[in-house]
């Protein structure tokens, strides 16, 4: 692993641990050249995923981009980074195990919506307002109204 500070290629692993959800290995490394310490994460990738955007453009799946979009939705909400990481890992596993090499942004968005609906309702609405591209207040009101109806029907099923 190359040192991010001095570009030395001979760094040493000082400590290895699995992450809380056992989806990655966290490694503390030290550079013998400059003495700097840094952390790396090792994850299993079942296959390379290609994301197909609405305009047909294709790009490689970027876990960090998914993480950032979820972090924006949960900002200032009582959701820990660990829970965000678990959601991202779960979505990534679903995508990789789908058998498809190309995944539409629509599919990824639906997986995120599903996960956020269970994680935090405010984050769910925040993400939906961008994902569903609300143009008017009326669009937002209709979406929240549908959530209320769904919540009431679920509550009625539990009685």
Secondary structure, DSSP 4 states (H G I P E B T S, - for coil): ---TTT--S-EEEEEEEE-TTSSEEEEEEEETTT--EEEEEEE--SS--EEE-TTS-EEE--HHHHHHHHHHHHTTSS--HHHHHHHHHHHHHHHHTTS-SEEEHHHHHHHHHHHHHHH-HHHHHHHHHHHTT--SHHHHHHHHHHHHHHHHHHHHHH-
